[in-house]
Amino acid sequence: MELNEIINRITYFRNLKGLSARELSLMIGKGKNYINGLEAKPFNLPISVFEDIISALEVSESEFFAPNYRTYDRDNELYQLITSLSKDRKDNLIQFIKKS
């Protein structure tokens, strides 16, 4: 994954949590402009700082790196519901979706 995509995802999850760049910077023990600088002009992001960021954002690594990160929770909820269905109900659901 490109650094720019990682930065885009940090920005997305930061906004989702309602945090300013300054607040996130301070939460991870960096200067108040650290995240602003990172989002404005991506630079080398040490893995330890990245881990601090996703921890502060309360995002798992699997969610952060998921192709469907914007709908991750809903997709997982749907997956859990589908996997709990009987085989017949799954078959009915498949047929319903195909007809839609």
Backbone hydrogen bonds, N-H to C=O, Kabsch-Sander energy under -0.5 kcal/mol:
donor,donor_aa,acceptor,acceptor_aa,energy
6,I,2,E,-1.8
7,I,3,L,-2.5
8,N,4,N,-2.4
9,R,5,E,-2.1
10,I,6,I,-2.3
11,T,7,I,-2.6
12,Y,8,N,-2.4
13,F,9,R,-2.7
14,R,10,I,-2.5
15,N,11,T,-2.6
16,L,12,Y,-2.3
17,K,13,F,-1.9
18,G,15,N,-0.9
19,L,14,R,-2.5
24,L,20,S,-2.3
25,S,21,A,-2.4
26,L,22,R,-2.4
27,M,23,E,-2.2
28,I,24,L,-1.6
29,G,26,L,-1.3
30,K,25,S,-2.7
34,Y,31,G,-2.2
37,G,33,N,-2.5
38,L,34,Y,-2.3
39,E,35,I,-3.0
40,A,36,N,-2.1
41,K,37,G,-2.5
49,V,46,P,-0.5
50,F,46,P,-2.5
51,E,47,I,-2.7
52,D,48,S,-1.7
53,I,49,V,-2.4
54,I,50,F,-2.5
55,S,51,E,-1.8
56,A,52,D,-2.4
57,L,53,I,-2.1
58,E,55,S,-1.0
59,V,54,I,-2.5
64,F,60,S,-2.6
65,F,61,E,-2.4
66,A,62,S,-0.7
66,A,63,E,-0.6
69,Y,66,A,-1.5
71,T,68,N,-1.8
72,Y,69,Y,-0.5
75,D,71,T,-2.9
76,N,72,Y,-2.5
77,E,73,D,-2.3
78,L,74,R,-2.6
79,Y,75,D,-2.6
80,Q,76,N,-2.6
81,L,77,E,-2.2
82,I,78,L,-2.6
83,T,79,Y,-2.7
84,S,80,Q,-1.1
85,L,82,I,-1.6
90,K,86,S,-2.5
91,D,87,K,-2.5
92,N,88,D,-2.3
93,L,89,R,-2.4
94,I,90,K,-2.6
95,Q,91,D,-2.3
96,F,92,N,-2.4
97,I,93,L,-2.7
98,K,94,I,-2.4
99,K,95,Q,-1.6
100,S,96,F,-1.1
100,S,97,I,-0.5
